[in-house]
Amino acid sequence: MTWRELNDMLDEHREVQNRLDEQTHELVKLILGRLRNINSYWGKEDLAKLKKELSRFNAKTGKWKD
């Protein structure tokens, strides 16, 4: 892999990350109200991770804990 190929790949990765960040609010809208339908072991593991992540968010201030 050349330096140019690596650079191009990293640029593409950054673009994808930026698009995902821009669309996160749309994803949240899609899953709200549907979380109770998760029944698989792996789905429940993911819910636990989501809960842990959200515990670091202060809904009153709208800020994340460091």
Buried (B, 14 or more C-beta within 10 A) or exposed (E): EEEEEEEEEEEEEEEEEEEEEEEEEEEEEEEEEEEEEBEEEEEEEEEEEEEEEEEEEEEEEEEEEE
